[in-house]
Amino acid sequence: MKQPETAFGSDLPDFVRRLPVSLTPDPSMVVLRPFRPAVEPRNDNPLDKNRIERIVSRVVSMPAAEVKRSLAHVMTGFADRHVDVQAFFLKSYRNIAEPYLNDMLITFDEQLLVGAYFSHEYSFQAAALFNPSIVAHPDQSEVEEGGLRFVMSLRAVGEGHISSICFRTGIITAGGDMVFDEPHDHSMIAAANHVEADPDGLEDVMLTCDEAPTVDATVIFPTTPAQSNGLEDLRLLEFEGDEGGPLYYGTYTAYSGRAIRSEMMETRDFKNFRLFPLAGDASVNKGMGLFPRKLDGRYAMIGRQDNENLWLLYSEDLRTWNGGELLLQPKYDWEFVQIGNCGCPIEIEEGWLVLLHGVGAVRNYSIGAALLDKKTPSKVLKRTARPLVAPTISEREGYVPNVVYSCGGIVHQRTLYLPYAIADSVTSAVAVELDDLLDFMQPV
């Protein structure tokens, strides 16, 4: 069967199997967030009430029957859209309104209604759902022989172009298909329950979403000032060598609206998370991908601190990344502008498989791969002279045209399953037999 033609007129390799996967933004997926209006007094009069006090005053001045009627109207409209909406309204009341009550006693219904005025819905994936990565699910019970349950992370973009991290789950079947679970009706933001700052002002954030009924109900939203405009492009992996059960790490880009920095996510269950920033001169750019185990007693990473080439990095403590060894440079016409990793290195029998993106003419993004020596990963054995995946005629249009991109694939039973984003808008996937991929690569 003839493969689709790319936007630049070439065909994709005929061994790349396109999967019937299409994950599109869904504006009906909403979360509750606090709404905190500005508190400046009107007319700069220091004796005047601020906006929060004025809103509270309007609510508590209502007759009790009117409070009940108004609260019932709110609950009718929103209780079925969220898990325990009352608990959220109470939290908004206590965090935003209660400090301005000056010990005023108000009824439980008034607290709920006040909290509703300081809450709002946010459609976290209304604009885009893209840049996926994929790992084995921590729960593999009741999976058919030869199958694999997975967790896929995605970058979701909503109002104000704010990026968050969300998840989907599904099964790679014994027959080689990817079947996704229906997402849960309710989504919840993982709440920050502890923030620690070191002497340099770098924050470790502990998040929890224990109330989320499923993994795909959890959303990780910006928490610190460094993250305020988004958490971008999580490169998720399962880390080996830990006796406490599955341990997952993922590097991502924190964006403040003015500056970026590399950060790391850690979780065991996709309900409790630790987010922490990376330090060192090699962590200043986007696109860092952690190796799934220590190499000679040290953590290892693929990085792109010069915004053009790929580097091999080592660290003693997972946090601090300095120096590095130049690993790969642009070589072929489809990657002349720059290369970067498309996920964390994947260990296979033949070595370390590194998925990479290349940027060519007209800022056209394509996906290829390289193979590193298993014992000496600084040694490049093979790489793709042509892309594995490139924007086809039907895929080139979107928010950012002519771009395909991934944050990580998974190998299962000698097949690479590679989810990828189209035009920074939606997500699809392909499957590639490892033997075909290795034969397609050119020796270096």
C-alpha positions in Angstrom: 0.0 0.0 0.0 1.4 3.4 -1.0 2.3 5.6 2.0 0.9 9.1 2.3 2.9 11.8 0.5 4.6 14.4 2.7 4.2 18.1 2.4 7.6 18.2 0.6 6.6 15.6 -2.0 8.3 12.4 -0.6 6.8 9.2 0.6 7.1 7.9 4.2 8.9 4.6 4.6 6.5 1.8 3.7 7.2 -0.1 7.0 5.7 2.7 9.1 2.2 1.6 10.1 -0.2 4.4 10.7 -2.5 3.7 13.6 -6.2 4.9 13.7 -5.4 7.2 16.6 -6.9 10.7 16.7 -6.9 12.6 20.0 -8.4 16.1 19.5 -9.0 19.0 21.9 -12.3 18.7 23.8 -13.6 22.0 25.2 -16.1 20.1 27.4 -13.2 18.8 29.6 -13.1 21.4 32.3 -11.6 21.8 35.8 -12.4 24.2 38.6 -10.0 26.9 39.5 -10.0 29.7 42.1 -11.1 33.1 40.9 -9.4 35.9 42.8 -10.4 39.4 41.6 -8.2 42.4 42.2 -8.6 43.8 45.8 -7.6 47.4 45.3 -10.1 49.9 46.9 -12.2 52.0 44.5 -11.0 55.6 43.9 -7.8 54.8 45.9 -9.7 55.4 49.1 -8.0 53.3 51.8 -11.3 53.2 53.9 -13.3 51.8 51.0 -14.0 48.1 50.8 -12.0 46.1 48.2 -13.7 44.0 45.5 -13.6 40.8 47.5 -15.2 42.5 50.5 -17.9 44.0 48.3 -18.8 40.6 46.7 -19.0 39.0 50.2 -21.1 41.8 51.5 -23.6 41.4 48.6 -24.0 37.7 49.3 -24.4 38.0 53.1 -27.0 40.8 52.7 -29.3 38.4 50.8 -32.3 36.9 52.7 -31.7 33.3 53.7 -34.3 32.1 51.3 -32.7 33.9 48.5 -29.3 32.4 49.4 -30.8 28.9 49.2 -32.4 29.6 45.9 -29.2 31.1 44.4 -27.1 28.2 45.7 -29.5 25.6 44.4 -29.3 27.2 41.0 -25.5 27.1 41.0 -25.4 23.5 42.2 -27.9 22.4 39.5 -25.6 23.9 36.9 -22.2 22.6 38.2 -22.5 19.7 40.6 -22.6 17.1 37.8 -19.6 18.5 36.0 -17.1 18.1 38.9 -16.1 15.7 41.7 -17.4 17.2 45.0 -18.1 20.7 43.9 -19.1 21.7 47.4 -15.6 20.9 48.7 -14.1 23.2 46.1 -16.5 26.1 46.8 -15.6 25.8 50.5 -11.9 25.8 49.7 -12.3 28.9 47.6 -14.3 30.6 50.4 -11.6 29.8 53.0 -8.6 30.7 50.9 -10.0 33.9 49.2 -12.9 35.3 51.1 -12.6 34.3 54.8 -9.5 36.5 55.5 -11.7 39.5 54.7 -14.7 38.7 57.0 -13.1 40.1 60.2 -14.5 37.2 62.3 -18.0 37.7 60.9 -20.1 34.5 61.3 -21.9 33.3 58.2 -24.0 30.2 57.5 -22.8 27.1 55.7 -25.0 28.0 52.7 -23.5 31.5 52.6 -20.0 30.0 52.7 -20.8 27.8 49.7 -22.3 30.6 47.7 -19.5 33.0 48.5 -17.0 30.3 47.4 -18.9 29.8 44.1 -18.4 33.5 43.4 -14.6 33.0 43.8 -14.5 29.9 41.5 -14.5 29.5 37.8 -14.3 26.7 35.2 -11.3 26.4 32.9 -11.4 24.4 29.7 -7.8 23.1 29.9 -7.6 21.5 26.4 -9.9 23.8 24.4 -7.2 24.9 22.0 -4.8 21.9 21.6 -3.9 18.4 22.7 -0.4 17.4 21.6 3.2 16.5 22.2 2.6 13.1 23.8 4.8 10.6 25.6 4.0 7.1 26.7 4.9 4.6 29.4 3.7 1.3 30.8 0.9 1.8 33.3 1.7 0.9 36.9 -1.2 -1.5 37.0 -0.9 -4.4 34.5 -3.6 -6.6 36.0 -6.2 -8.2 33.8 -4.3 -7.4 30.6 -4.4 -10.0 27.9 -1.3 -12.0 27.2 0.9 -10.1 24.8 -0.9 -6.8 25.6 0.3 -3.7 27.6 -1.7 -1.2 29.5 -0.2 2.3 29.0 -0.3 5.9 30.3 0.1 8.7 27.8 0.9 12.2 28.9 -0.2 15.1 26.7 0.3 18.8 26.6 -3.1 20.5 26.8 -3.6 24.2 25.9 -6.6 26.3 27.0 -7.6 29.9 27.4 -4.7 32.3 27.5 -2.4 29.7 25.8 -1.6 28.2 29.2 -0.2 24.7 29.0 -0.9 21.9 31.5 -0.2 18.2 31.6 -3.0 15.7 31.3 -3.1 11.9 30.8 -4.9 9.3 28.7 -4.8 5.5 29.3 -5.4 2.5 27.1 -4.2 -0.9 25.9 -1.7 -2.0 23.2 -3.4 -5.2 22.2 -1.7 -8.5 21.4 -2.6 -7.8 17.8 -0.6 -4.5 17.8 -3.5 -1.9 18.0 -3.7 1.0 20.4 -7.1 1.2 22.1 -7.8 4.2 24.3 -10.1 4.2 27.4 -12.9 6.6 27.4 -11.7 9.6 29.4 -13.4 10.1 32.8 -16.3 12.7 32.8 -14.6 14.7 35.6 -11.2 16.2 35.6 -9.3 17.6 38.7 -6.2 19.7 39.2 -3.6 18.1 41.4 -3.5 20.4 44.4 -0.2 21.7 45.9 0.0 20.4 49.5 3.6 21.5 50.2 6.1 23.9 48.6 9.7 24.0 49.7 12.2 26.6 48.6 16.0 26.2 48.8 18.4 29.1 49.5 18.5 29.9 45.8 14.7 30.3 45.7 14.1 27.1 43.6 10.9 25.4 44.6 10.0 21.8 45.2 6.3 21.3 44.8 4.4 18.4 46.2 1.0 17.8 44.4 -1.7 15.3 45.2 -4.9 14.3 43.4 -6.1 11.4 45.6 -9.7 12.2 44.8 -9.3 11.6 41.1 -11.1 8.4 40.2 -8.8 7.5 37.3 -5.3 8.5 36.0 -6.9 10.3 33.1 -8.9 12.5 35.5 -5.8 14.2 36.8 -4.5 17.5 35.4 -1.2 19.1 36.5 -1.5 22.8 36.3 1.1 25.6 36.8 1.8 26.2 40.5 4.8 28.4 40.9 5.7 31.8 39.3 8.3 30.1 37.1 5.5 27.8 35.7 2.8 30.5 35.5 2.3 30.4 31.7 2.7 26.7 31.3 4.1 23.2 31.8 5.3 22.1 28.4 6.3 18.9 26.7 6.6 16.2 29.4 9.1 13.5 28.4 7.9 10.7 30.6 9.8 7.5 31.4 9.8 4.6 33.8 13.0 4.5 35.8 14.7 1.2 36.6 16.5 0.0 39.7 14.1 1.0 42.4 12.6 -1.6 44.8 9.6 0.5 45.8 7.6 -0.4 42.7 7.3 1.6 39.4 9.0 5.0 39.5 8.3 7.5 36.8 10.3 10.6 36.0 9.6 13.2 33.3 11.4 16.4 32.2 9.4 19.3 31.0 9.7 23.0 30.3 8.4 25.5 32.8 7.4 28.8 31.2 6.8 32.0 33.2 5.7 34.1 30.2 9.1 35.7 30.0 11.6 32.9 30.7 11.9 29.1 30.5 13.6 26.6 32.7 13.9 22.8 32.7 12.1 20.9 35.5 11.5 17.3 36.6 8.3 15.5 37.6 8.4 12.4 39.8 5.5 10.0 40.6 4.7 6.4 41.4 1.0 6.3 41.0 -0.1 9.4 38.9 -1.9 10.7 41.9 1.0 12.1 44.0 3.7 14.1 42.3 6.9 16.0 43.1 8.0 18.8 40.7 11.4 20.3 41.1 13.7 22.5 38.9 16.9 21.4 37.3 20.1 23.4 37.8 23.5 23.7 36.0 24.7 25.2 32.7 23.4 22.2 30.7 19.8 22.6 31.8 19.2 26.1 30.3 17.3 24.9 27.2 14.3 22.8 26.3 14.2 19.1 25.4 16.1 17.2 28.0 15.5 13.4 28.0 16.6 11.2 31.0 18.0 7.7 30.5 15.8 5.1 32.1 18.5 3.8 34.5 21.9 4.9 35.9 24.9 4.4 33.7 28.1 3.5 35.7 26.5 4.8 38.9 25.4 8.2 37.5 22.2 9.6 36.0 22.4 10.3 32.3 20.5 12.7 30.0 20.2 13.7 26.4 20.2 17.5 26.3 20.3 20.4 23.8 21.8 23.3 25.6 23.1 25.0 22.5 19.6 24.9 20.8 21.0 23.1 17.8 22.8 19.8 18.6 22.3 16.9 21.0 24.6 16.4 24.0 25.3 13.5 26.4 25.1 14.7 30.0 25.8 13.1 33.4 24.8 14.0 37.0 25.5 12.6 40.4 22.2 13.9 42.0 19.6 14.1 39.2 19.2 17.9 39.8 22.4 19.5 38.6 23.5 19.1 35.0 26.8 20.7 33.8 29.1 20.4 30.8 28.3 17.5 28.5 29.7 15.8 25.4 28.6 16.7 21.9 26.7 13.6 20.6 24.8 14.5 17.4 24.8 17.4 15.0 22.6 18.2 12.0 23.7 16.1 9.0 20.9 15.6 6.5 18.8 18.3 4.7 15.7 17.6 6.8 17.6 18.6 10.0 19.9 21.4 8.8 18.3 24.0 11.1 18.5 21.9 14.4 18.0 18.5 15.9 16.5 17.6 19.3 15.3 14.6 21.2 11.8 13.3 20.8 11.7 11.6 24.2 13.9 9.7 26.5 16.4 7.1 25.2 14.8 3.6 25.0 17.0 0.6 25.8 16.7 -2.2 23.2 18.9 -5.3 22.7 21.0 -3.5 20.1 21.7 -0.4 22.1 20.0 2.9 23.1 17.3 4.0 20.6 17.0 7.8 20.6 14.1 9.3 18.8 14.9 12.8 17.5 13.3 15.6 15.6 14.9 17.5 12.8 14.0 21.0 11.5 14.5 21.6 7.8 13.5 24.1 5.1 10.4 26.3 5.8 10.7 25.2 9.4 9.5 21.8 8.6 9.7 19.4 11.6 10.2 15.6 11.0 11.0 12.7 13.3 13.9 10.3 12.9 16.1 8.2 15.1 19.6 7.3 16.2 21.2 4.2 17.8 23.8 4.6 20.5 26.2 1.9 21.8 24.7 0.4 25.0 28.0 0.3 26.9 29.4 3.5 25.5 26.4 5.8 24.7 28.7 8.6 23.5 29.3 6.3 20.4 26.7 6.7 17.7 26.2 3.5 15.7 23.4 4.4 13.3 21.0 7.2 12.4 18.2 7.7 9.9 19.1 9.6 6.7 15.4 10.1 5.9 12.6 10.8 8.4 10.4 8.1 9.8 7.5 10.5 10.2 7.0 13.8 8.4 4.0 16.1 7.9 1.8 14.6 5.2 -0.4 16.7 2.9 -3.4 15.9 5.1 -1.5 16.6 8.4 0.4 19.8 7.7 -2.4 22.3 8.7 -2.9 23.5 12.3 -1.8 26.0 14.9 1.9 25.6 13.8 1.9 24.2 10.2 4.3 21.6 8.9 5.2 20.1 12.3 5.2 16.6 13.6 6.6 16.1 17.1 6.8 13.5 19.9 7.9 13.5 23.5 8.4 9.8 23.6 7.6 6.3 22.3 7.6 2.8 23.8 8.9 -0.5 22.6 6.7 -3.5 23.2 7.5 -6.9 21.8 10.0 -5.5 19.3 7.6 -2.9 18.0 8.0 0.8 18.5 4.8 2.6 19.3 5.2 6.3 18.6 2.5 8.8 19.4 3.1 12.1 17.8 1.6 15.6 17.5 0.4 17.2 14.3 0.8 20.9 13.8 0.8 21.6 17.6 -2.9 20.8 17.6 -3.9 17.1 17.7 -2.3 13.7 18.3 -1.9 10.6 16.2 0.4 7.5 16.3 2.4 5.0 14.2 3.9 1.6 14.9 7.3 0.5 13.5 8.9 -2.9 13.8 12.4 -2.6 15.3 14.1 -4.8 12.8 12.7 -2.6 9.9 13.8 0.5 11.7 17.3 -0.7 12.4 17.7 -1.8 8.7 16.5 1.6 7.6 19.2 3.4 9.6 22.6 4.2 8.1 25.8 3.3 9.8 27.8 6.3 11.1 
